[in-house]
Amino acid sequence: MKPTSKRRTKPWRLAINLIIIVVVVFFIITQAGRFKASWQVLSSVSDWQVSLGLIATGLTYVIAASIYRLLAFKRLPFGLTFLVEVSTAFANRLLPAGLGGLGLNGVYLHKRGHSLAEATAVVSINNLIGIAGHLLLLLALVVISPSVFSWPGISIGSSDIMIVTGLVIILVVIISVWRAARRRVASFGQNLGRSLVRYLKNPQKLLLALMLAMLLTLLYVFTLWISAHAVGLSIAPVDIFVIFTIGVLVGTVTPTPGGLVGVEAGLYAGFASHQAAAAPALAAVLLFRVITYWLPLAPGFIALLLVRQKHIV
């Protein structure tokens, strides 16, 4: 039965990849002029702004390692855990929706004395805390500045609509036919329930992990703000947070490594909703993704070689 199930899902996966390719090609063709203008905008970006973004991005790996050390049921050395988190910068680019990083962390936890169930629970709770932290920040934003979600002059072109439509189609296909995804969700719920009982015995660590997860999100928002400021976009930090949320949401439902294409489309749509000019908006998105996605590839690859050589994972 299992081989048959795999054969049936392959055409759908090919269809999803085909939709993504069509959307990307359409966007590149129709936005060629904007890309050229965006590269011209990027040429004026100062080194210190890029450096600030890189420092903030580097800190995210430090925080990610700290969160895993708090959530782990066994002691984890900080140095090794940090090295594993850096290696996910490369592993996450190989598998869609962060599955590379999730798998790498799971293997690392298992080799550090966790059972398979415990490793799955830790990774699941880490993922849930990240979502919860983001939602709490979003809720705080609604309370403090509810007007931030009022966009009277939204201006989105046909290409933007095409991108969003394609991503919606992808999401519908995944929900409708990807049985493996539904099984993962059910398994996640079971592991979550079992692990929460253990974490409730030590709520201080859980709370600290949640606070660090919120700081992790804010560092990414800061990097996006720096990227926007570097290309001349004067957008308030609270609006940047909303734009970042849109990018994360679209990237999460896009079945590509690191949410590739989806994150870019979501961020660009977010900037467009705040009436940002096309060229600097696209330049800000490209700069943010270079800092947080492409530049970490090299250290991530080196870290992955090291953890494999030392049999850490």
Disulfide bonds with the S-S distance in Angstrom:
none
